[in-house]
């Protein structure tokens, strides 16, 4: 069962069919009840008219055997007195139920003297207390359902009971009935039509929902197949089809293609990173191996200083690669306060030609990683400066700005973003690079971004390069005095 309704298409079809089924059952039930009530009410009205007609004749002192209402073939009539004694009934009425007077054979008629005597007994006193006067008919009627057998045919009837105060016989009750055959027939016909039509209508709803849902989900299946093919082929250059619509599925396809593009870029970058790292590692490893092999054959030719330099270069490169891997993995810096002015003085200590102009500015982050950023910027400036390097720390709005400027040749505007890519070294840098692998500036920018800041390259006032590191100030540091 779970597999049968495991698809969106199946669940949508089932849900729509159930909703329509519930609505049809509710509407059909209301229709049948309304139809039955209307037809029953109409039969009650007919029965009341018949009872009112007989009551009018009784009020006019028409003898019981002269009542015209007793001759109707489809309207059974009973007339009873206050004691429930049957006085008159329709000629062909054989059996009746639902009126409270089950007798169908009236008692013998009483004499006029008896009637006059009865007019003078206690019942006359009781009638005088009622609201009806002699010859008056009660304005309303009471209704019951029952059966009546006329000429051997038994049917259901709606009975109406009307009271009349006769001048000669006292309070009488006229029971008249109207057949419910039309109500039963109409309700039965409507019910049969519903039992036949509802399943057909539900079948049409299910089929239409199945087709419409399938058509709507067809692009999703196309996206799924293409994604499966991309996963199997590992070709991230492929894209899923985008429907020519403006609905949720089209937006899903566009988002999927954007995700594939970002994934392709990330994979290509990772591949380039691995290739560049392999290339950078191969040179010092090959150089170190050559020196060790020569030393093994000719110990007197061992270049110990060169071997140590290659080992240090390998160590630094391995540390840079490890830091980049941690940054790519999403490692977040610690939230400790770092005083940037003091950090800048520590980074500049022991370096020739470096001037520090700093005001107090605190940020939150990793002291070690921020120290690494300043060290990388100063190393880069030392490789390109002629005589002087200037480090400045200032507050600007809600940011701390650390600038490292040199008086070298500067960076061309076209290269000011490219130099932050990994393993990128400009030609001038390659000729003067002392063991650098092109990772220093890339690491510095990644650390700045992880700290919620930016690192940009521009032109220094002295004509060289200016690198500006912008970091958000710690909340408690805003507005602190200079030191």
Protein Blocks (a to p, Z undefined) as FASTA:
>chain_A
ZZmmmpfklmmmmmmmmmmmmmmmmmmmmmmmmmmmmmmmmmmmmmmmmmmmmmmmmmno
pafklpmklmpmklccddddfkopafbdcfklmbdchjlpabfbdcddddfklmmmmmmm
mklmmmmmmmbdghiacfbdcdddddddeehiacdddddddddddfklopadddddddfk
lmmmmmmmmmmmmmmmmmmmmmmmmmmmmmmmmmmmmmmmmmmmmmmmmmmnopakbccd
ddfbfbfklmmmmmmmmmmmmmmmmmmmmmmmmmmmmmmmmmmmmmmmmmmmmmmmmmml
pcfklmmmmmmmmmmmmmmmmmmmmmmnopacdfbdcdfklmmmmmmgopahiacddddd
ddeddfklmmmmmmmmmmmmmmmmmkbccdddddehjaccdddddfbebjafklmmmmmp
ghiacfklmmmpghiahlmmmmmmmmmmmnopacdddddfkopacddddddddfklgopa
cZZ
